[in-house]
Each structure stands twice: as C-alpha cells, then as structure tokens.
C-alpha cells in the first residue's frame, strides 16, 4: 500500500504534539466542558485544514491516506466531521442515487468518530452527513456497520439516522443535491488509478468527477495529477470501452499534455478508428456537451490539436469544421456555410450533427448570457444569424433551445424597460410581435398577453 509522503506525515506529527500539549485539551479533560473542546477546535482545525488543502492541491491521490492518519485518537476527533462529509460525497452513485460500490472510507471515518472519547460532542456535527451517507448505502451495509458498534447509545444514534423517507429515489436525489451544495467550494476529490478494464467501469464516475474538477480548479493540475493522467493514457490494459474513450476525450479536452503524453493519447484514441467506433466518439462528446460541464472554444481547440494527428477520419472532419467556425467567427457567413455544408453531409439526427448544433448553440448562449439589456439592438441583429442557422439545421430541438434563450432575454428587457410609451419598449414590442411570430416562437395571443398591461388590484378601503 502506498504510504503518505513523509513531509505530510511530519506535519501531522507536529500537530498531534501540539494537540496533546494544548492547555485547552487539558482544561477539557479536567472539566469535560464542551466550551474547552471548542477552543481546542478553533486552535487546531485550521492547521489540519491547511495541510489538507496542500495535499488536495498538490497530491490529491494521497488525500485518503492523510485522512486515515487523522483517525488516530491522539487527534481527539478534530476535523473528522468535515472528512466524513468528504467521504460521503466522493462515492460514485448510480441513477437510483445509491452507491455503486460500498464506501469503506466513509465507514472507517464514521467508526472512528463513534469510538471516539469525544463522540458526544462530535455527534452534533455529523447528523445530516450520516443521513445522506446512509440514504446512499444499502440496508445490509448499514446493518453490518452498526453491528460493529458495542455502545448501545451510539447504536441507537446511528439507527435514528436511517430514515424511511429515503426509500424514495426523489428524496435521495434532493438530499444529495442540497448537501453537496455545502461543499461546492471545497477541494476534496480524489480518485483511484484503474489497472484493468473492469476497474475503469467500476471507478468511472469517481474518475470523471475528479478529472473535471481538476480541469476547472483554476490552477495548474500539478505533477501528481499528470502522473495520474499518464497512468490512464499509457495503460493498454484498460482496454477499449465507452468509459475508457470518455476518459481519453476528457483528458484531450481539458489538459495540456507534453509531447510524449500526446503520443500516448493519440495511440489510445486510434483504437476507436473504425466507423462504428467513431460514432461512439460523437456519442461521448454529445453527452459531455449536454452535461453540467461547459465546453469552451479553448477546449475544442486543445482536442482538435490531438484529433488531427489520429486516424479518426470522421471525427477529424468534425473537429476541423468546429475549428474553422471558431477561427472565422460563427456570425460570419463563411462560418454559416461551413456549418451548413458539414450538417448536410450527415443525416439530420446523426450524433455528428447533434454535436455540431450543440457547439453553435453554446456560442449563442454564451453571447446572450453576457448581453446587457441596454444592448438589445445587438440581439436584434444577431437574431438574423440565429434564423440562418435554424433554417440550415431544420431541427426542432435546436429551435426550441434558441427560443428558450431568446424568451429569457426578452423577459429581462421587459423588466428593465417598463415605460410602455418609451421608444425602447416600443422597439422591443415591435420586434417580438413580428419576428417571434414569424419564427414560431409565440402565437399572436401569447404576444398580446406578454405585452398586456397588468391591472393593479384595487384595495378596498
């Protein structure tokens, strides 16, 4: 088993000594007052958090090793409630909001807290975490965990956090979503390096979450992360699967690789050069485009640089078209022609065309989300480009997406320009009444309702 880097082990040892010599700990042991434990927490937990942040930033694959050191009773349970939360959220879950595999790290941290001399204080900080963790775990896993506890009061406490409402998948989804929002700004994700094709499938969701987080962290991934990437792209034992392909594409999209690493990635992608395999490339890219992670122009350019050196004939054509549209600007007539030509060369509902429509729509969405209300004339002009692409693609989903961002912007305008006699308001009304009707975005009755003056309720005296 890999051992914790000596520099981190030494830092933890120093903190452990500081805890045991702290006057706050001595006061707590003498008087057993929670206020003294709180003072110890205020003194020590920032020091532990600082080391945790260092490891998360520079050596994220050692995070769980670091955390397991903290179960030592000499740390007095400090920082364990936070780590318990991290362990709950690291676990990969399926579409039923259940863990794909048992979460042994969660179990180890929770048992350490339950067996701690300071349990009565720590339990006040872990209730919600246990509820969420238990909701995602199987009944038999929870039963076996509780069976390892000797203290009856602790058993009762744990059993009270296994709630019947979480038999409903919707409740599990809601609780997991709300709980995870509390940790949105924390850097705590880690991953296991898969060694076989089966391990790729098992660890897939955790690996993807880890890679996407590191890609958007806002700082250089660091040597340890690049060593991890090399362990994926350089391992031929990972086989040829949809999961492995997605990992390769994520790496190609988001990480700046050295020449040797690029060669390995190209070799890995060339496994998918058959026509049927290339369709899988488009399917994987489409799922990524439609996920919560937003692909930008720099990401496509990074991947295009890799793809143009592969044997992926159809994918190369697609990526080249995207690159050309980006370079000349999607509002340029030549870009529209490039998109139309590529789109017409494939079946309308093909994954290739869906990927292209997603690329164009993202450009619209990015522009519209940044457009100020005062600049609505720019929207009027850009709408002509929208219309050209809509006519070229002839796709209902694309049209509805364009309608959605257009309606959102128009409603913003109407909240901004409320004086119905003003020129701005009248210009907006004239545009919407004509263009939205022609495009099929709204019916006449809906347009009238949109601009109808709302009568104020008369309050009886």
SULNOR-V883287 format. One record per backbone hydrogen bond with DSSP energy under -1.0 kcal/mol. CO is the residue of the C=O (numbers start at 1). NH is the residue of the N-H. Records with the same first field share a line. If there is no record, write none. Layout:
CO: NH + NH
This chain:
5: 8 + 9
6: 10
7: 11
8: 12
9: 13
10: 14
11: 15
12: 16
13: 17
14: 18
15: 19
16: 20
17: 21
19: 22
22: 26
23: 27
24: 28
25: 29
26: 30
27: 31
28: 32
33: 36 + 37
34: 38
35: 39
36: 40
37: 41
38: 42
39: 43
40: 44
41: 45
44: 47 + 48
45: 49
46: 50
47: 51
48: 52
49: 53
50: 54
51: 55
52: 56
53: 57
54: 58
55: 59
59: 62
60: 63
62: 66
63: 67
64: 68
65: 69
69: 72
72: 75
73: 76
75: 78
77: 80
79: 83
80: 84
81: 85
82: 86
83: 87
84: 88
85: 89
86: 90
92: 100
94: 97
98: 94
102: 104
103: 107
104: 108
105: 109
106: 110
107: 111
108: 112
109: 113
110: 114
111: 115
113: 116
116: 119
118: 121 + 122
119: 123
121: 124
122: 125
126: 130
127: 131
128: 132
129: 133
130: 134
131: 135
132: 136
136: 99
138: 142
139: 143
140: 144
141: 145
142: 146
143: 147
145: 148
146: 149
151: 155
152: 156
153: 157
154: 158
155: 159
156: 160
158: 161
159: 162
163: 166
164: 167
165: 168
168: 172
169: 173
170: 174
171: 175
172: 176
173: 177
174: 178
175: 179
176: 180
177: 181
179: 182
180: 183
181: 184
183: 186
196: 200
197: 201
198: 202
199: 203
203: 207
204: 208
205: 209
206: 210
207: 211
208: 212
209: 213
210: 214
211: 215
212: 216
222: 226
223: 227
224: 228
225: 229
226: 230
227: 231
229: 232 + 233
230: 234
232: 235
235: 238
236: 239
241: 245
242: 246
243: 247
244: 248
245: 249
246: 250
247: 251
248: 252
249: 253
250: 254
251: 255
258: 262
259: 263
260: 264
261: 265
262: 266
263: 267
264: 268
265: 269
266: 270
268: 271
269: 272
270: 273
274: 278
275: 279
277: 281
278: 282
279: 283
280: 284
281: 285
282: 286
283: 287
284: 288
285: 289
286: 290
288: 291
296: 300
297: 301
298: 302
299: 303
300: 304
301: 305
303: 307
304: 308
306: 309
307: 310
311: 313
312: 316
313: 317
314: 318
315: 319
316: 320
317: 321
318: 322
319: 323
320: 324
321: 325
322: 326
323: 327
324: 328
325: 329
329: 332
332: 336
333: 337
334: 338
335: 339
336: 340
337: 341
338: 342
339: 343
340: 344
343: 346
347: 350
350: 354
351: 355
352: 356
353: 357
354: 358
355: 359
356: 360
357: 361
358: 362
359: 363
360: 364
361: 365
362: 366
363: 367
364: 368
365: 369
372: 375
373: 376
375: 378
376: 380
377: 381
378: 382
379: 383
381: 384
382: 386
383: 387
384: 388
385: 389
386: 390
387: 391
388: 392
389: 393
390: 394
395: 399
396: 400
397: 401
398: 402
399: 403
400: 404
401: 405
402: 406
403: 407
404: 408
405: 409
406: 410
407: 411
408: 412
409: 413
410: 414
411: 415
412: 416
413: 417
419: 422
422: 426
423: 427
424: 428
425: 429
426: 430
427: 431
428: 432
429: 433
430: 434
431: 435
434: 438
435: 439
436: 441 + 442
443: 447
444: 448
445: 449
446: 450
447: 451
